[in-house]
Amino acid sequence: LGPTMQSLRCNGRGTRAEGAMSRACRAMKNICRQSEDALDALDTRRGPHARQLACGTPMWEETESRSAVARRSLHRMVFKVYERQGSEHGRREERQQEGKRLSPALLGLLGINFLGGREERGEKDLIERLEQLFKEGKHQEIKELIEVSELFKKGNVELSWRLARAYYNLSEEEKDKDAKRSSVDTAMAIIEKALNSDQENFAVLKWYGIILNRLSEFQGTAATIENSYKIKDMWERAAALNPKDATTRYLIGEWSFSVADITFVNRQIASALFATPPTSSFDEALRHFMHAEKLSPGFWSKNELMIAKCYVKLEKMEEAKLWLARVIERAVTNQEDRECQEDARELLKKLNKLY
């Protein structure tokens, strides 16, 4: 398409057609991305070089067929642009109409909905931006970007759970208890709506459990115990959908540790609420934390700290000391790392005195 586009540009055929050609070229490139050389061959004519490059490519048959149809349609439209005759005013109107027709028609032949494709690209770009802001800890900016997004207003689940996550993280930054609770309530309302829309989205399930767990803390011990089964169920379903996510495995481990470490009073409350109260053990918690570490070694200082705490509970002090040392030696990248290091130093100091 390069020479054709250059010819259009030189002959003043207008930026609309040229822009449409650019979009068409990008669409074809996506479909024929197995090889730049194969793409070039398809854009002119199918030759032995293209077949050689395509050898062994499973998608080639479909790619070749769809691209050939798209190429023929594209060439017909381009020739029509050259064949238009008439006044300058007439040619301008014809260029505008061709520009409007070209890209949706061609992208349709390629199996891509023009408006839907643009929306998908917009969603992808926005999510990439949001994830970068998340890494930078800019939760307020994430909140503002999502809330003005038309995709969010249409009920986009990927944006919804990220907005719930932003409200949750903003609650962590709040000093005032009422403001903290308000942010958690908002996060809960958003994630519940997302769950109603999509119960097979692992991130929705994971964050539903996280937010419900925090909301339960505001509601008291009885609510925490009462919601414990539901929280674990959410995380186990999330882990089943995405078994490679280390954070979800950590959350299940934290649940197991909390249940194993429950006080006598809370155990009595649990017995009153459930015929069969939730049970777990420090061995089980350790298995989950180790699983998370295997999935993503060194991914979180808190996971390493919890491994050390499990070893302490299991009275394996030497192993505990080794893991505490790992936490202390980690590079500090955020406030949570600092807090984990402080906890690790304090615990290691106690162990050194006792053992």
Salt bridges, closest charged atoms under 4 A:
GLU18 OE2 - ARG9 NH2 2.92
GLU36 OE2 - LYS29 NZ 3.29
ASP37 OD2 - HIS49 NE2 3.88
GLU62 OE2 - ARG66 NH1 3.10
GLU64 OE2 - ARG46 NH1 3.28
GLU64 OE2 - ARG51 NH2 3.84
GLU88 OE1 - ARG91 NH2 2.33
GLU88 OE2 - ARG95 NH2 3.93
GLU93 OE2 - HIS89 NE2 3.26
GLU98 OE2 - ARG84 NH2 2.75
GLU98 OE2 - ARG101 NH1 3.26
GLU119 OE1 - LYS154 NZ 3.12
GLU131 OE2 - ARG162 NE 2.74
GLU131 OE2 - ARG165 NH2 2.85
GLU136 OE1 - LYS138 NZ 3.14
GLU141 OE2 - ARG129 NH2 3.10
GLU147 OE1 - LYS143 NZ 3.22
GLU150 OE2 - LYS153 NZ 3.73
GLU158 OE1 - ARG162 NH1 2.95
GLU172 OE2 - ARG214 NH1 2.13
ASP185 OD1 - ARG181 NE 3.08
GLU217 OE1 - ARG214 NE 3.04
ASP233 OD2 - ARG237 NH1 3.72
GLU236 OE2 - LYS232 NZ 3.59
ASP245 OD2 - LYS206 NZ 3.31
GLU254 OE2 - LYS302 NZ 3.98
ASP261 OD1 - LYS313 NZ 3.07
GLU284 OE2 - HIS288 NE2 3.81
GLU293 OE2 - ARG326 NH2 3.76
GLU304 OE2 - ARG326 NH2 3.66
GLU304 OE2 - ARG330 NH1 3.53
GLU318 OE2 - LYS321 NZ 3.87
